[in-house]
Amino acid sequence: MHNSIPGLPPSLTKSDLSNPLLLANLREAETISRELMVRRALEDKYYWFTRCTKTKDEQDLQYPYKPFPDKDYIWYVMQYLDNWPHPVKSIEKSRTMMASWGVSGWSAHLGFTHPAVCTVFQSQDERRAIHDVDYVKELWKQSDPELKDRWPIPKPVERQPATEFRLSNDSRWVALSRDPDAIRSEHPTIVVLDEAAHMVEGQESYDIAVASNPLHIILLSSAAQGWYEEFTASALPVDWPWEMRVAV
């Protein structure tokens, strides 16, 4: 009978236990591999997002938790959010792009790896904004345990408010009501207007966000007539300023 050893390659059998040097080397290699994974996840948002955490698909009753799909456009979106020199970033989306997950994941990694990052989400209503905070909570909960150990929280996720998620490093994610003035009560690093085109007071929220001088203002929306359509109508294509993705 072929008896593999749990935690080691299946080609190894119990007879290999007689070679302690081999087992010690394998254990050391596994430890090094885990440490390299953690280091890369801390530095590379896209790697963490697609390899070291999971999203939640509430329409899949059998396998609701799954890695984010490894799609080139998500890598480009994260490069855009990281590197575009102007604070205002606009992303036009469709439902199947999972763009809200992507932007929430981008802001999550920034706050997980840097102290005192404040991200505020505003949308058509508070319920929609809470969804974005829930995405951040889920990405933390589903992250590799060794990463969660490096990103401690002051109290369990279930005991934190529905409208907020906070880490022990003082980074926080907050869901705001639809009232544009709600932004004035925060001192945000990042403002995300999710479904901006569908926000009745979207123009006012945007103006107040600009006045609050955050490092990033992200306008994220599917198509609709209104202020956001006018805002993006004059946009012109520009050359992509960053290197093409290198296959790994």
SVG drawing of the C-alpha trace seen along z (x, -y; Angstrom):
<svg xmlns="http://www.w3.org/2000/svg" viewBox="-31 -72 52 74">
<polyline fill="none" stroke="black" stroke-width="0.4" points="0.0,0.0 1.2,-3.5 1.0,-5.6 1.9,-9.2 2.9,-11.6 0.5,-14.4 2.0,-17.8 4.7,-16.4 4.8,-15.6 2.6,-12.5 5.6,-10.7 7.1,-10.3 6.1,-7.3 6.5,-6.2 9.7,-4.4 11.3,-7.9 11.0,-8.6 14.2,-6.6 16.0,-9.5 15.8,-12.4 18.1,-14.6 15.7,-14.4 12.7,-15.3 14.5,-18.2 15.4,-19.6 11.9,-19.3 10.5,-21.0 13.0,-23.8 12.1,-24.2 8.4,-24.4 9.2,-27.1 11.2,-29.1 8.4,-28.7 5.8,-30.0 8.0,-33.0 8.5,-33.9 4.7,-33.7 4.1,-36.1 6.8,-38.5 5.4,-38.6 1.8,-39.0 2.8,-42.0 4.5,-43.7 2.2,-42.6 -1.5,-43.5 -2.4,-41.4 -0.6,-38.3 -2.3,-38.6 -5.7,-39.2 -5.5,-36.2 -3.4,-33.7 -3.6,-34.5 -7.3,-35.3 -10.8,-34.6 -13.9,-36.4 -17.4,-35.3 -19.9,-34.4 -23.3,-34.4 -24.9,-32.8 -22.7,-29.7 -24.2,-27.6 -21.7,-24.8 -18.4,-26.7 -19.0,-30.3 -15.4,-31.1 -13.0,-31.2 -9.8,-33.1 -10.3,-36.2 -10.1,-35.3 -6.6,-35.9 -7.6,-38.5 -5.1,-40.8 -7.5,-43.8 -7.6,-43.6 -3.8,-43.8 -4.0,-46.9 -6.6,-48.5 -4.4,-48.0 -1.4,-49.5 -3.6,-52.4 -4.8,-53.1 -1.2,-52.8 0.5,-54.9 -1.8,-57.4 -0.4,-60.8 -3.7,-62.6 -5.7,-62.0 -8.9,-61.4 -9.3,-58.0 -12.3,-57.0 -13.3,-53.4 -16.3,-52.5 -17.5,-49.0 -20.1,-46.3 -21.3,-43.9 -19.3,-40.9 -16.0,-42.8 -16.2,-42.5 -14.7,-46.1 -16.2,-46.8 -14.4,-43.8 -11.2,-44.9 -11.3,-48.5 -12.2,-47.2 -9.3,-44.8 -6.9,-47.5 -7.9,-49.7 -7.8,-46.8 -4.2,-45.8 -3.1,-49.5 -4.7,-49.7 -3.5,-46.2 0.1,-47.1 0.2,-50.8 -1.0,-52.3 -3.7,-54.9 -5.2,-54.6 -8.8,-55.8 -11.0,-54.7 -14.6,-55.9 -17.2,-54.4 -20.2,-56.3 -22.9,-55.1 -26.6,-55.4 -27.4,-54.5 -25.7,-53.3 -26.6,-49.7 -24.5,-49.7 -21.6,-51.3 -21.8,-48.6 -21.3,-46.0 -17.9,-47.5 -16.9,-47.4 -18.1,-43.8 -15.8,-43.0 -12.8,-44.3 -13.9,-42.3 -14.2,-39.1 -10.9,-39.6 -9.3,-39.9 -11.1,-36.8 -10.2,-34.7 -6.5,-35.8 -3.8,-33.3 -3.4,-32.8 0.2,-34.0 -0.9,-37.2 -3.8,-37.7 -1.2,-37.3 0.6,-40.3 -2.6,-42.3 -4.2,-42.0 -7.6,-43.5 -8.6,-45.1 -11.8,-42.9 -13.4,-40.1 -14.9,-41.1 -18.4,-40.0 -18.2,-42.5 -17.2,-45.4 -20.0,-47.8 -21.7,-47.0 -20.6,-50.3 -16.9,-50.0 -13.9,-47.7 -10.8,-48.6 -7.3,-47.1 -5.0,-47.4 -2.7,-49.6 -5.5,-52.3 -6.4,-51.7 -10.2,-51.7 -12.9,-51.4 -16.1,-53.3 -19.5,-53.1 -21.1,-56.5 -24.8,-57.5 -25.8,-59.1 -25.6,-62.6 -22.7,-64.4 -21.8,-66.2 -21.1,-62.8 -17.6,-63.0 -16.9,-66.1 -17.0,-64.1 -13.9,-62.0 -10.3,-62.8 -10.0,-60.2 -7.0,-58.9 -9.2,-57.3 -12.7,-58.3 -14.6,-55.7 -17.9,-56.8 -19.3,-53.4 -21.9,-53.5 -21.2,-57.3 -23.5,-57.8 -26.4,-56.5 -25.8,-58.8 -28.5,-61.5 -26.1,-63.9 -23.0,-62.5 -21.7,-65.8 -22.0,-67.3 -20.2,-64.3 -17.5,-64.6 -17.0,-68.3 -16.8,-67.7 -14.4,-64.8 -12.1,-67.1 -12.2,-69.7 -11.2,-67.1 -8.0,-66.6 -7.5,-62.8 -4.7,-61.0 -7.2,-59.1 -10.7,-59.8 -12.0,-56.8 -15.2,-57.1 -16.5,-53.7 -19.7,-53.2 -21.8,-51.3 -23.4,-53.4 -26.2,-55.9 -27.1,-59.4 -26.3,-62.3 -23.3,-64.1 -20.9,-61.3 -21.6,-60.8 -20.8,-64.5 -17.7,-64.2 -16.3,-61.5 -17.5,-62.8 -14.4,-64.9 -12.0,-62.1 -9.2,-61.4 -7.1,-58.3 -3.6,-58.5 -0.6,-56.2 -0.2,-53.6 2.9,-54.7 3.8,-51.5 5.6,-48.3 3.5,-45.4 2.8,-42.7 5.6,-40.1 4.3,-36.5 5.2,-34.6"/>
</svg>
